[in-house]
Amino acid sequence: MERITQDMRFRQSIMRYAERYGVARASRRYDKAPSYIYFWRKRWDGSIESLREKSRRPHHHPNEHTETELKLIRNMRRRNPKLGVVELWHRLRKRGYTRHVYSLYRVLHRLDMLPAAKGKRKYVAKQYQQMTHPGERIV
């Protein structure tokens, strides 16, 4: 069950007041722009649920990777797990991938398919030969 937020209650009180006394008076009383009140008034059907915030997230992007491109990337990465991003991109280009290398990087990052970073080599100290008398190493 969705909770009723204090913002929803506030909006409902504005709607009731605007219904009774008009938008201009409600705007002055609640210190909200008339456009704000008209926006919520258009959505309001009398129930408090209609005053809930809706998501502003887009459903999709017109330039997003297609499912065939994603399948191509997944297959290529599965077959070549150790390839770097640029090498992988170059091989994908040969197979019809048309996007920029950074687009590929973002997709690999989102799908958690980036190649693992190589760790630094551990420093191994060399054996040091002690001098027996001063100036021994000077030639």
N, CA, C and O atoms as CSV, one atom per row, in Angstrom:
chain,resi,resn,atom,element,x,y,z
A,1,MET,N,N,0.832,-1.186,0.000
A,1,MET,CA,C,0.000,0.000,0.000
A,1,MET,C,C,0.876,1.248,0.000
A,1,MET,O,O,1.821,1.349,0.782
A,2,GLU,N,N,0.564,2.185,-0.866
A,2,GLU,CA,C,1.310,3.434,-0.957
A,2,GLU,C,C,0.915,4.352,0.189
A,2,GLU,O,O,-0.253,4.416,0.573
A,3,ARG,N,N,1.889,5.054,0.726
A,3,ARG,CA,C,1.621,5.970,1.825
A,3,ARG,C,C,1.143,7.320,1.303
A,3,ARG,O,O,1.471,7.729,0.189
A,4,ILE,N,N,0.379,7.982,2.116
A,4,ILE,CA,C,-0.056,9.338,1.803
A,4,ILE,C,C,0.969,10.280,2.419
A,4,ILE,O,O,1.163,10.290,3.634
A,5,THR,N,N,1.617,11.065,1.581
A,5,THR,CA,C,2.675,11.946,2.064
A,5,THR,C,C,2.097,13.285,2.489
A,5,THR,O,O,0.960,13.622,2.157
A,6,GLN,N,N,2.896,14.040,3.228
A,6,GLN,CA,C,2.432,15.360,3.662
A,6,GLN,C,C,2.296,16.307,2.474
A,6,GLN,O,O,1.477,17.225,2.507
A,7,ASP,N,N,3.087,16.094,1.428
A,7,ASP,CA,C,2.946,16.912,0.219
A,7,ASP,C,C,1.580,16.689,-0.427
A,7,ASP,O,O,0.947,17.628,-0.909
A,8,MET,N,N,1.136,15.432,-0.430
A,8,MET,CA,C,-0.171,15.123,-1.009
A,8,MET,C,C,-1.282,15.776,-0.194
A,8,MET,O,O,-2.238,16.309,-0.759
A,9,ARG,N,N,-1.162,15.738,1.117
A,9,ARG,CA,C,-2.158,16.376,1.986
A,9,ARG,C,C,-2.177,17.896,1.754
A,9,ARG,O,O,-3.238,18.517,1.713
A,10,PHE,N,N,-0.985,18.472,1.604
A,10,PHE,CA,C,-0.872,19.911,1.357
A,10,PHE,C,C,-1.554,20.283,0.046
A,10,PHE,O,O,-2.309,21.252,-0.022
A,11,ARG,N,N,-1.277,19.496,-0.994
A,11,ARG,CA,C,-1.892,19.759,-2.296
A,11,ARG,C,C,-3.414,19.634,-2.225
A,11,ARG,O,O,-4.143,20.406,-2.849
A,12,GLN,N,N,-3.876,18.652,-1.457
A,12,GLN,CA,C,-5.321,18.462,-1.345
A,12,GLN,C,C,-5.966,19.660,-0.636
A,12,GLN,O,O,-7.059,20.089,-1.007
A,13,SER,N,N,-5.294,20.190,0.372
A,13,SER,CA,C,-5.848,21.358,1.057
A,13,SER,C,C,-5.887,22.559,0.105
A,13,SER,O,O,-6.837,23.340,0.132
A,14,ILE,N,N,-4.857,22.707,-0.735
A,14,ILE,CA,C,-4.867,23.779,-1.737
A,14,ILE,C,C,-6.024,23.593,-2.711
A,14,ILE,O,O,-6.728,24.549,-3.034
A,15,MET,N,N,-6.222,22.355,-3.179
A,15,MET,CA,C,-7.288,22.082,-4.151
A,15,MET,C,C,-8.661,22.403,-3.560
A,15,MET,O,O,-9.508,23.003,-4.223
A,16,ARG,N,N,-8.870,22.001,-2.317
A,16,ARG,CA,C,-10.160,22.271,-1.671
A,16,ARG,C,C,-10.385,23.776,-1.506
A,16,ARG,O,O,-11.484,24.286,-1.724
A,17,TYR,N,N,-9.322,24.465,-1.118
A,17,TYR,CA,C,-9.432,25.910,-0.927
A,17,TYR,C,C,-9.678,26.608,-2.265
A,17,TYR,O,O,-10.510,27.510,-2.361
A,18,ALA,N,N,-8.939,26.177,-3.304
A,18,ALA,CA,C,-9.097,26.781,-4.633
A,18,ALA,C,C,-10.482,26.496,-5.202
A,18,ALA,O,O,-11.049,27.325,-5.913
A,19,GLU,N,N,-11.019,25.334,-4.892
A,19,GLU,CA,C,-12.357,24.974,-5.358
A,19,GLU,C,C,-13.406,25.912,-4.736
A,19,GLU,O,O,-14.389,26.285,-5.376
A,20,ARG,N,N,-13.170,26.271,-3.494
A,20,ARG,CA,C,-14.132,27.088,-2.761
A,20,ARG,C,C,-13.968,28.590,-3.022
A,20,ARG,O,O,-14.953,29.305,-3.207
A,21,TYR,N,N,-12.696,29.065,-3.035
A,21,TYR,CA,C,-12.450,30.506,-3.107
A,21,TYR,C,C,-11.763,30.971,-4.391
A,21,TYR,O,O,-11.613,32.175,-4.599
A,22,GLY,N,N,-11.349,30.060,-5.240
A,22,GLY,CA,C,-10.701,30.439,-6.495
A,22,GLY,C,C,-9.182,30.304,-6.419
A,22,GLY,O,O,-8.590,30.267,-5.341
A,23,VAL,N,N,-8.578,30.233,-7.601
A,23,VAL,CA,C,-7.138,29.989,-7.709
A,23,VAL,C,C,-6.328,31.184,-7.207
A,23,VAL,O,O,-5.321,30.999,-6.525
A,24,ALA,N,N,-6.743,32.380,-7.528
A,24,ALA,CA,C,-5.971,33.569,-7.145
A,24,ALA,C,C,-5.857,33.678,-5.627
A,24,ALA,O,O,-4.780,33.937,-5.092
A,25,ARG,N,N,-6.967,33.481,-4.952
A,25,ARG,CA,C,-6.946,33.574,-3.482
A,25,ARG,C,C,-6.129,32.431,-2.871
A,25,ARG,O,O,-5.381,32.638,-1.915
A,26,ALA,N,N,-6.273,31.247,-3.420
A,26,ALA,CA,C,-5.496,30.098,-2.934
A,26,ALA,C,C,-4.005,30.326,-3.163
A,26,ALA,O,O,-3.174,29.939,-2.342
A,27,SER,N,N,-3.681,30.950,-4.273
A,27,SER,CA,C,-2.287,31.250,-4.595
A,27,SER,C,C,-1.684,32.183,-3.556
A,27,SER,O,O,-0.552,31.983,-3.116
A,28,ARG,N,N,-2.436,33.197,-3.165
A,28,ARG,CA,C,-1.933,34.136,-2.155
A,28,ARG,C,C,-1.845,33.476,-0.788
A,28,ARG,O,O,-0.870,33.679,-0.064
A,29,ARG,N,N,-2.833,32.705,-0.435
A,29,ARG,CA,C,-2.861,32.102,0.905
A,29,ARG,C,C,-1.750,31.077,1.097
A,29,ARG,O,O,-1.083,31.064,2.132
A,30,TYR,N,N,-1.551,30.218,0.101
A,30,TYR,CA,C,-0.569,29.137,0.238
A,30,TYR,C,C,0.794,29.491,-0.340
A,30,TYR,O,O,1.711,28.670,-0.323
A,31,ASP,N,N,0.928,30.712,-0.851
A,31,ASP,CA,C,2.199,31.195,-1.388
A,31,ASP,C,C,2.733,30.275,-2.494
A,31,ASP,O,O,3.907,29.906,-2.515
A,32,LYS,N,N,1.839,29.929,-3.396
A,32,LYS,CA,C,2.190,29.106,-4.555
A,32,LYS,C,C,1.755,29.821,-5.819
A,32,LYS,O,O,0.772,30.562,-5.812
A,33,ALA,N,N,2.483,29.603,-6.903
A,33,ALA,CA,C,2.148,30.239,-8.174
A,33,ALA,C,C,0.821,29.684,-8.692
A,33,ALA,O,O,0.520,28.508,-8.485
A,34,PRO,N,N,0.034,30.514,-9.359
A,34,PRO,CA,C,-1.220,30.011,-9.941
A,34,PRO,C,C,-0.989,28.845,-10.914
A,34,PRO,O,O,-1.814,27.936,-11.007
A,35,SER,N,N,0.137,28.879,-11.635
A,35,SER,CA,C,0.426,27.784,-12.577
A,35,SER,C,C,0.570,26.452,-11.832
A,35,SER,O,O,0.173,25.406,-12.346
A,36,TYR,N,N,1.141,26.491,-10.619
A,36,TYR,CA,C,1.281,25.294,-9.784
A,36,TYR,C,C,-0.110,24.751,-9.440
A,36,TYR,O,O,-0.359,23.549,-9.527
A,37,ILE,N,N,-1.002,25.652,-9.053
A,37,ILE,CA,C,-2.347,25.227,-8.660
A,37,ILE,C,C,-3.110,24.690,-9.865
A,37,ILE,O,O,-3.793,23.671,-9.760
A,38,TYR,N,N,-3.002,25.369,-11.014
A,38,TYR,CA,C,-3.685,24.875,-12.222
A,38,TYR,C,C,-3.146,23.503,-12.650
A,38,TYR,O,O,-3.903,22.642,-13.100
A,39,PHE,N,N,-1.828,23.313,-12.501
A,39,PHE,CA,C,-1.211,22.024,-12.856
A,39,PHE,C,C,-1.838,20.894,-12.052
A,39,PHE,O,O,-2.246,19.877,-12.612
A,40,TRP,N,N,-1.914,21.077,-10.738
A,40,TRP,CA,C,-2.456,20.017,-9.889
A,40,TRP,C,C,-3.983,19.930,-10.020
A,40,TRP,O,O,-4.554,18.852,-9.862
A,41,ARG,N,N,-4.622,21.021,-10.297
A,41,ARG,CA,C,-6.080,21.026,-10.459
A,41,ARG,C,C,-6.491,20.185,-11.667
A,41,ARG,O,O,-7.519,19.508,-11.649
A,42,LYS,N,N,-5.671,20.241,-12.711
A,42,LYS,CA,C,-5.953,19.459,-13.918
A,42,LYS,C,C,-5.869,17.951,-13.624
A,42,LYS,O,O,-6.624,17.160,-14.190
A,43,ARG,N,N,-4.950,17.567,-12.741
A,43,ARG,CA,C,-4.789,16.147,-12.385
A,43,ARG,C,C,-5.799,15.673,-11.353
A,43,ARG,O,O,-6.160,14.496,-11.334
A,44,TRP,N,N,-6.247,16.554,-10.515
A,44,TRP,CA,C,-7.050,16.203,-9.350
A,44,TRP,C,C,-8.432,15.702,-9.745
A,44,TRP,O,O,-9.159,16.370,-10.480
A,45,ASP,N,N,-8.785,14.528,-9.252
A,45,ASP,CA,C,-10.123,13.976,-9.520
A,45,ASP,C,C,-10.943,13.865,-8.238
A,45,ASP,O,O,-11.975,13.195,-8.211
A,46,GLY,N,N,-10.481,14.525,-7.179
A,46,GLY,CA,C,-11.189,14.480,-5.899
A,46,GLY,C,C,-10.525,13.560,-4.896
A,46,GLY,O,O,-10.745,13.689,-3.691
A,47,SER,N,N,-9.702,12.620,-5.386
A,47,SER,CA,C,-9.024,11.702,-4.469
A,47,SER,C,C,-7.612,12.199,-4.183
A,47,SER,O,O,-7.005,12.897,-4.995
A,48,ILE,N,N,-7.113,11.831,-3.031
A,48,ILE,CA,C,-5.759,12.254,-2.649
A,48,ILE,C,C,-4.708,11.510,-3.479
A,48,ILE,O,O,-3.600,12.011,-3.671
A,49,GLU,N,N,-5.053,10.322,-3.967
A,49,GLU,CA,C,-4.107,9.530,-4.777
A,49,GLU,C,C,-3.747,10.232,-6.082
A,49,GLU,O,O,-2.648,10.049,-6.607
A,50,SER,N,N,-4.666,11.031,-6.601
A,50,SER,CA,C,-4.395,11.722,-7.864
A,50,SER,C,C,-3.367,12.831,-7.690
A,50,SER,O,O,-2.859,13.358,-8.680
A,51,LEU,N,N,-3.052,13.195,-6.448
A,51,LEU,CA,C,-2.084,14.257,-6.174
A,51,LEU,C,C,-0.687,13.708,-5.881
A,51,LEU,O,O,0.187,14.445,-5.424
A,52,ARG,N,N,-0.477,12.425,-6.143
A,52,ARG,CA,C,0.836,11.805,-5.943
A,52,ARG,C,C,1.785,12.226,-7.064
A,52,ARG,O,O,1.371,12.367,-8.215
A,53,GLU,N,N,3.067,12.426,-6.720
A,53,GLU,CA,C,4.095,12.754,-7.720
A,53,GLU,C,C,4.268,11.579,-8.672
A,53,GLU,O,O,4.313,10.429,-8.235
A,54,LYS,N,N,4.365,11.856,-9.962
A,54,LYS,CA,C,4.638,10.813,-10.947
A,54,LYS,C,C,6.112,10.864,-11.329
A,54,LYS,O,O,6.764,11.901,-11.210
A,55,SER,N,N,6.614,9.751,-11.781
A,55,SER,CA,C,8.013,9.677,-12.192
A,55,SER,C,C,8.249,10.539,-13.422
A,55,SER,O,O,7.409,10.600,-14.319
A,56,ARG,N,N,9.402,11.207,-13.459
A,56,ARG,CA,C,9.763,12.023,-14.622
A,56,ARG,C,C,10.761,11.310,-15.511
A,56,ARG,O,O,11.235,11.860,-16.506
A,57,ARG,N,N,11.070,10.093,-15.145
A,57,ARG,CA,C,12.044,9.329,-15.899
A,57,ARG,C,C,11.481,8.942,-17.269
A,57,ARG,O,O,10.336,8.499,-17.359
A,58,PRO,N,N,12.266,9.103,-18.330
A,58,PRO,CA,C,11.762,8.725,-19.654
A,58,PRO,C,C,11.650,7.207,-19.800
A,58,PRO,O,O,12.391,6.460,-19.162
A,59,HIS,N,N,10.732,6.766,-20.630
A,59,HIS,CA,C,10.544,5.329,-20.854
A,59,HIS,C,C,11.691,4.737,-21.667
A,59,HIS,O,O,12.099,3.599,-21.434
A,60,HIS,N,N,12.204,5.501,-22.610
A,60,HIS,CA,C,13.348,5.063,-23.409
A,60,HIS,C,C,13.969,6.279,-24.066
A,60,HIS,O,O,13.425,7.382,-24.006
A,61,HIS,N,N,15.105,6.067,-24.687
A,61,HIS,CA,C,15.790,7.138,-25.404
A,61,HIS,C,C,15.842,6.746,-26.871
A,61,HIS,O,O,16.086,5.579,-27.179
A,62,PRO,N,N,15.621,7.683,-27.784
A,62,PRO,CA,C,15.591,7.314,-29.206
A,62,PRO,C,C,16.911,6.751,-29.730
A,62,PRO,O,O,16.912,6.008,-30.712
A,63,ASN,N,N,18.034,7.091,-29.094
A,63,ASN,CA,C,19.328,6.614,-29.568
A,63,ASN,C,C,19.903,5.480,-28.732
A,63,ASN,O,O,21.090,5.177,-28.854
A,64,GLU,N,N,19.106,4.853,-27.896
A,64,GLU,CA,C,19.645,3.796,-27.053
A,64,GLU,C,C,20.047,2.581,-27.901
A,64,GLU,O,O,19.549,2.397,-29.012
A,65,HIS,N,N,20.944,1.767,-27.370
A,65,HIS,CA,C,21.409,0.578,-28.083
A,65,HIS,C,C,20.242,-0.372,-28.330
A,65,HIS,O,O,19.401,-0.584,-27.456
A,66,THR,N,N,20.205,-0.936,-29.521
A,66,THR,CA,C,19.155,-1.902,-29.850
A,66,THR,C,C,19.499,-3.248,-29.225
A,66,THR,O,O,20.628,-3.482,-28.794
A,67,GLU,N,N,18.510,-4.116,-29.187
A,67,GLU,CA,C,18.719,-5.438,-28.586
A,67,GLU,C,C,19.724,-6.256,-29.404
A,67,GLU,O,O,20.475,-7.048,-28.834
A,68,THR,N,N,19.751,-6.078,-30.729
A,68,THR,CA,C,20.718,-6.814,-31.550
A,68,THR,C,C,22.142,-6.335,-31.272
A,68,THR,O,O,23.076,-7.137,-31.251
A,69,GLU,N,N,22.311,-5.024,-31.059
A,69,GLU,CA,C,23.642,-4.500,-30.719
A,69,GLU,C,C,24.099,-5.019,-29.364
A,69,GLU,O,O,25.260,-5.393,-29.199
A,70,LEU,N,N,23.191,-5.041,-28.394
A,70,LEU,CA,C,23.543,-5.550,-27.062
A,70,LEU,C,C,23.913,-7.032,-27.124
A,70,LEU,O,O,24.835,-7.481,-26.443
A,71,LYS,N,N,23.181,-7.788,-27.953
A,71,LYS,CA,C,23.484,-9.224,-28.098
A,71,LYS,C,C,24.866,-9.407,-28.728
A,71,LYS,O,O,25.632,-10.276,-28.311
A,72,LEU,N,N,25.179,-8.587,-29.731
A,72,LEU,CA,C,26.486,-8.635,-30.381
A,72,LEU,C,C,27.599,-8.335,-29.370
A,72,LEU,O,O,28.624,-9.016,-29.346
A,73,ILE,N,N,27.387,-7.312,-28.538
A,73,ILE,CA,C,28.385,-6.942,-27.526
A,73,ILE,C,C,28.567,-8.069,-26.511
A,73,ILE,O,O,29.695,-8.425,-26.172
A,74,ARG,N,N,27.457,-8.628,-26.029
A,74,ARG,CA,C,27.545,-9.714,-25.031
A,74,ARG,C,C,28.281,-10.927,-25.594
A,74,ARG,O,O,29.136,-11.507,-24.926
A,75,ASN,N,N,27.942,-11.306,-26.828
A,75,ASN,CA,C,28.587,-12.476,-27.442
A,75,ASN,C,C,30.080,-12.236,-27.636
A,75,ASN,O,O,30.902,-13.108,-27.353
A,76,MET,N,N,30.422,-11.043,-28.122
A,76,MET,CA,C,31.830,-10.732,-28.373
A,76,MET,C,C,32.614,-10.700,-27.066
A,76,MET,O,O,33.746,-11.182,-27.011
A,77,ARG,N,N,32.027,-10.141,-26.022
A,77,ARG,CA,C,32.703,-10.074,-24.726
A,77,ARG,C,C,32.863,-11.468,-24.118
A,77,ARG,O,O,33.878,-11.768,-23.490
A,78,ARG,N,N,31.847,-12.316,-24.313
A,78,ARG,CA,C,31.918,-13.685,-23.785
A,78,ARG,C,C,33.044,-14.466,-24.453
A,78,ARG,O,O,33.753,-15.237,-23.806
A,79,ARG,N,N,33.198,-14.252,-25.779
A,79,ARG,CA,C,34.237,-14.972,-26.513
A,79,ARG,C,C,35.623,-14.380,-26.308
A,79,ARG,O,O,36.624,-15.088,-26.427
A,80,ASN,N,N,35.693,-13.063,-25.995
A,80,ASN,CA,C,36.984,-12.390,-25.817
A,80,ASN,C,C,36.993,-11.617,-24.494
A,80,ASN,O,O,36.965,-10.386,-24.502
A,81,PRO,N,N,37.032,-12.322,-23.364
A,81,PRO,CA,C,36.901,-11.632,-22.077
A,81,PRO,C,C,38.081,-10.733,-21.716
A,81,PRO,O,O,37.934,-9.841,-20.880
A,82,LYS,N,N,39.240,-10.945,-22.324
A,82,LYS,CA,C,40.424,-10.176,-21.925
A,82,LYS,C,C,40.746,-9.016,-22.862
A,82,LYS,O,O,41.731,-8.307,-22.654
A,83,LEU,N,N,39.924,-8.818,-23.893
A,83,LEU,CA,C,40.179,-7.720,-24.821
A,83,LEU,C,C,39.930,-6.373,-24.151
A,83,LEU,O,O,39.028,-6.239,-23.325
A,84,GLY,N,N,40.732,-5.384,-24.511
A,84,GLY,CA,C,40.497,-4.021,-24.044
A,84,GLY,C,C,39.305,-3.422,-24.773
A,84,GLY,O,O,38.827,-3.979,-25.761
A,85,VAL,N,N,38.832,-2.294,-24.284
A,85,VAL,CA,C,37.626,-1.676,-24.845
A,85,VAL,C,C,37.837,-1.268,-26.304
A,85,VAL,O,O,36.964,-1.498,-27.141
A,86,VAL,N,N,38.974,-0.671,-26.614
A,86,VAL,CA,C,39.214,-0.197,-27.984
A,86,VAL,C,C,39.351,-1.375,-28.946
A,86,VAL,O,O,38.822,-1.331,-30.057
A,87,GLU,N,N,40.055,-2.425,-28.529
A,87,GLU,CA,C,40.192,-3.614,-29.385
A,87,GLU,C,C,38.834,-4.257,-29.623
A,87,GLU,O,O,38.509,-4.652,-30.742
A,88,LEU,N,N,38.044,-4.358,-28.555
A,88,LEU,CA,C,36.704,-4.930,-28.667
A,88,LEU,C,C,35.857,-4.089,-29.617
A,88,LEU,O,O,35.149,-4.630,-30.466
A,89,TRP,N,N,35.928,-2.769,-29.475
A,89,TRP,CA,C,35.173,-1.854,-30.325
A,89,TRP,C,C,35.565,-2.032,-31.790
A,89,TRP,O,O,34.709,-2.040,-32.675
A,90,HIS,N,N,36.876,-2.177,-32.037
A,90,HIS,CA,C,37.352,-2.345,-33.404
A,90,HIS,C,C,36.796,-3.629,-34.023
A,90,HIS,O,O,36.381,-3.635,-35.182
A,91,ARG,N,N,36.790,-4.704,-33.252
A,91,ARG,CA,C,36.244,-5.968,-33.769
A,91,ARG,C,C,34.736,-5.883,-33.977
A,91,ARG,O,O,34.199,-6.452,-34.928
A,92,LEU,N,N,34.061,-5.172,-33.084
A,92,LEU,CA,C,32.618,-4.989,-33.248
A,92,LEU,C,C,32.307,-4.177,-34.496
A,92,LEU,O,O,31.324,-4.443,-35.188
A,93,ARG,N,N,33.152,-3.178,-34.784
A,93,ARG,CA,C,32.960,-2.347,-35.979
A,93,ARG,C,C,33.021,-3.199,-37.241
A,93,ARG,O,O,32.287,-2.957,-38.199
A,94,LYS,N,N,33.901,-4.197,-37.236
A,94,LYS,CA,C,34.012,-5.092,-38.395
A,94,LYS,C,C,32.737,-5.910,-38.585
A,94,LYS,O,O,32.444,-6.368,-39.689
A,95,ARG,N,N,31.982,-6.089,-37.503
A,95,ARG,CA,C,30.758,-6.885,-37.562
A,95,ARG,C,C,29.487,-6.036,-37.616
A,95,ARG,O,O,28.386,-6.543,-37.402
A,96,GLY,N,N,29.649,-4.725,-37.907
A,96,GLY,CA,C,28.469,-3.897,-38.135
A,96,GLY,C,C,28.096,-2.941,-37.020
A,96,GLY,O,O,27.083,-2.251,-37.131
A,97,TYR,N,N,28.870,-2.874,-35.956
A,97,TYR,CA,C,28.591,-1.925,-34.867
A,97,TYR,C,C,28.975,-0.533,-35.348
A,97,TYR,O,O,30.088,-0.343,-35.839
A,98,THR,N,N,28.077,0.451,-35.218
A,98,THR,CA,C,28.330,1.760,-35.819
A,98,THR,C,C,28.521,2.870,-34.799
A,98,THR,O,O,28.715,4.024,-35.183
A,99,ARG,N,N,28.473,2.559,-33.529
A,99,ARG,CA,C,28.510,3.615,-32.520
A,99,ARG,C,C,29.921,3.987,-32.108
A,99,ARG,O,O,30.893,3.331,-32.482
A,100,HIS,N,N,30.012,5.055,-31.330
A,100,HIS,CA,C,31.293,5.578,-30.867
A,100,HIS,C,C,31.868,4.669,-29.783
A,100,HIS,O,O,31.128,3.946,-29.117
A,101,VAL,N,N,33.175,4.707,-29.611
A,101,VAL,CA,C,33.837,3.851,-28.635
A,101,VAL,C,C,33.364,4.174,-27.220
A,101,VAL,O,O,33.260,3.275,-26.386
A,102,TYR,N,N,33.073,5.459,-26.938
A,102,TYR,CA,C,32.627,5.795,-25.593
A,102,TYR,C,C,31.230,5.265,-25.316
A,102,TYR,O,O,30.911,4.967,-24.166
A,103,SER,N,N,30.390,5.138,-26.334
A,103,SER,CA,C,29.069,4.528,-26.154
A,103,SER,C,C,29.231,3.073,-25.741
A,103,SER,O,O,28.507,2.574,-24.880
A,104,LEU,N,N,30.187,2.402,-26.364
A,104,LEU,CA,C,30.475,1.017,-25.995
A,104,LEU,C,C,30.956,0.945,-24.557
A,104,LEU,O,O,30.553,0.057,-23.805
A,105,TYR,N,N,31.821,1.881,-24.171
A,105,TYR,CA,C,32.339,1.901,-22.795
A,105,TYR,C,C,31.187,2.043,-21.796
A,105,TYR,O,O,31.149,1.342,-20.785
A,106,ARG,N,N,30.254,2.949,-22.080
A,106,ARG,CA,C,29.119,3.155,-21.167
A,106,ARG,C,C,28.257,1.904,-21.059
A,106,ARG,O,O,27.792,1.557,-19.973
A,107,VAL,N,N,28.041,1.224,-22.191
A,107,VAL,CA,C,27.229,0.010,-22.174
A,107,VAL,C,C,27.941,-1.086,-21.391
A,107,VAL,O,O,27.319,-1.784,-20.591
A,108,LEU,N,N,29.239,-1.238,-21.618
A,108,LEU,CA,C,29.996,-2.254,-20.878
A,108,LEU,C,C,29.972,-1.960,-19.386
A,108,LEU,O,O,29.875,-2.879,-18.573
A,109,HIS,N,N,30.060,-0.690,-19.024
A,109,HIS,CA,C,30.032,-0.305,-17.616
A,109,HIS,C,C,28.664,-0.619,-17.012
A,109,HIS,O,O,28.577,-1.143,-15.902
A,110,ARG,N,N,27.595,-0.297,-17.749
A,110,ARG,CA,C,26.240,-0.542,-17.268
A,110,ARG,C,C,25.964,-2.040,-17.111
A,110,ARG,O,O,25.295,-2.460,-16.168
A,111,LEU,N,N,26.487,-2.841,-18.046
A,111,LEU,CA,C,26.278,-4.292,-17.993
A,111,LEU,C,C,27.303,-4.995,-17.117
A,111,LEU,O,O,27.285,-6.219,-16.991
A,112,ASP,N,N,28.197,-4.219,-16.513
A,112,ASP,CA,C,29.256,-4.746,-15.650
A,112,ASP,C,C,30.120,-5.764,-16.400
A,112,ASP,O,O,30.388,-6.855,-15.896
A,113,MET,N,N,30.553,-5.391,-17.616
A,113,MET,CA,C,31.351,-6.273,-18.458
A,113,MET,C,C,32.705,-5.670,-18.806
A,113,MET,O,O,33.377,-6.149,-19.719
A,114,LEU,N,N,33.114,-4.624,-18.090
A,114,LEU,CA,C,34.414,-4.024,-18.364
A,114,LEU,C,C,35.520,-5.010,-17.993
A,114,LEU,O,O,35.366,-5.785,-17.049
A,115,PRO,N,N,36.630,-4.986,-18.726
A,115,PRO,CA,C,37.725,-5.888,-18.361
A,115,PRO,C,C,38.294,-5.487,-17.013
A,115,PRO,O,O,38.367,-4.306,-16.676
A,116,ALA,N,N,38.694,-6.486,-16.253
A,116,ALA,CA,C,39.237,-6.225,-14.918
A,116,ALA,C,C,40.556,-5.467,-15.043
A,116,ALA,O,O,41.381,-5.779,-15.901
A,117,ALA,N,N,40.744,-4.483,-14.192
A,117,ALA,CA,C,41.973,-3.699,-14.210
A,117,ALA,C,C,43.137,-4.571,-13.750
A,117,ALA,O,O,43.008,-5.352,-12.807
A,118,LYS,N,N,44.271,-4.429,-14.428
A,118,LYS,CA,C,45.442,-5.215,-14.046
A,118,LYS,C,C,46.007,-4.648,-12.755
A,118,LYS,O,O,46.154,-3.434,-12.613
A,119,GLY,N,N,46.319,-5.517,-11.830
A,119,GLY,CA,C,46.872,-5.077,-10.555
A,119,GLY,C,C,48.331,-4.680,-10.700
A,119,GLY,O,O,49.023,-5.122,-11.616
A,120,LYS,N,N,48.788,-3.836,-9.776
A,120,LYS,CA,C,50.192,-3.425,-9.815
A,120,LYS,C,C,51.060,-4.566,-9.343
A,120,LYS,O,O,50.673,-5.350,-8.476
A,121,ARG,N,N,52.263,-4.648,-9.938
A,121,ARG,CA,C,53.195,-5.673,-9.487
A,121,ARG,C,C,53.738,-5.311,-8.125
A,121,ARG,O,O,53.986,-4.141,-7.834
A,122,LYS,N,N,53.919,-6.306,-7.302
A,122,LYS,CA,C,54.455,-6.080,-5.973
A,122,LYS,C,C,55.954,-5.834,-6.084
A,122,LYS,O,O,56.645,-6.510,-6.846
A,123,TYR,N,N,56.451,-4.870,-5.325
A,123,TYR,CA,C,57.874,-4.558,-5.338
A,123,TYR,C,C,58.634,-5.667,-4.637
A,123,TYR,O,O,58.328,-6.043,-3.505
A,124,VAL,N,N,59.633,-6.180,-5.341
A,124,VAL,CA,C,60.492,-7.206,-4.757
A,124,VAL,C,C,61.880,-6.594,-4.612
A,124,VAL,O,O,62.495,-6.197,-5.601
A,125,ALA,N,N,62.370,-6.519,-3.380
A,125,ALA,CA,C,63.670,-5.912,-3.118
A,125,ALA,C,C,64.789,-6.811,-3.643
A,125,ALA,O,O,64.745,-8.032,-3.497
A,126,LYS,N,N,65.803,-6.172,-4.265
A,126,LYS,CA,C,66.947,-6.935,-4.774
A,126,LYS,C,C,67.964,-7.104,-3.651
A,126,LYS,O,O,68.032,-6.303,-2.718
A,127,GLN,N,N,68.729,-8.141,-3.764
A,127,GLN,CA,C,69.783,-8.396,-2.774
A,127,GLN,C,C,70.832,-7.288,-2.884
A,127,GLN,O,O,71.288,-6.980,-3.985
A,128,TYR,N,N,71.209,-6.703,-1.784
A,128,TYR,CA,C,72.162,-5.595,-1.767
A,128,TYR,C,C,73.474,-6.102,-1.195
A,128,TYR,O,O,73.523,-6.625,-0.082
A,129,GLN,N,N,74.548,-5.937,-1.981
A,129,GLN,CA,C,75.858,-6.411,-1.519
A,129,GLN,C,C,76.525,-5.304,-0.715
A,129,GLN,O,O,76.724,-4.194,-1.209
A,130,GLN,N,N,76.855,-5.608,0.483
A,130,GLN,CA,C,77.453,-4.644,1.392
A,130,GLN,C,C,78.896,-4.355,0.959
A,130,GLN,O,O,79.608,-5.260,0.526
A,131,MET,N,N,79.320,-3.098,1.075
A,131,MET,CA,C,80.714,-2.745,0.748
A,131,MET,C,C,81.622,-3.176,1.910
A,131,MET,O,O,81.221,-3.156,3.074
A,132,THR,N,N,82.854,-3.565,1.559
A,132,THR,CA,C,83.814,-3.962,2.615
A,132,THR,C,C,84.747,-2.815,2.974
A,132,THR,O,O,85.214,-2.733,4.110
A,133,HIS,N,N,85.031,-1.911,2.002
A,133,HIS,CA,C,85.875,-0.759,2.298
A,133,HIS,C,C,85.368,0.447,1.493
A,133,HIS,O,O,84.704,0.249,0.475
A,134,PRO,N,N,85.655,1.688,1.910
A,134,PRO,CA,C,85.157,2.881,1.209
A,134,PRO,C,C,85.715,2.981,-0.206
A,134,PRO,O,O,86.887,2.696,-0.448
A,135,GLY,N,N,84.830,3.403,-1.161
A,135,GLY,CA,C,85.227,3.590,-2.547
A,135,GLY,C,C,85.286,2.301,-3.337
A,135,GLY,O,O,85.837,2.297,-4.438
A,136,GLU,N,N,84.749,1.214,-2.831
A,136,GLU,CA,C,84.827,-0.097,-3.482
A,136,GLU,C,C,84.114,-0.101,-4.833
A,136,GLU,O,O,84.596,-0.737,-5.770
A,137,ARG,N,N,82.963,0.601,-4.960
A,137,ARG,CA,C,82.157,0.540,-6.197
A,137,ARG,C,C,82.579,1.613,-7.204
A,137,ARG,O,O,82.097,1.596,-8.337
A,138,ILE,N,N,83.443,2.524,-6.839
A,138,ILE,CA,C,83.869,3.581,-7.752
A,138,ILE,C,C,84.915,3.005,-8.697
A,138,ILE,O,O,85.903,2.414,-8.262
A,139,VAL,N,N,84.691,3.182,-9.976
A,139,VAL,CA,C,85.604,2.612,-10.947
A,139,VAL,C,C,86.496,3.670,-11.552
A,139,VAL,O,O,87.334,3.361,-12.399
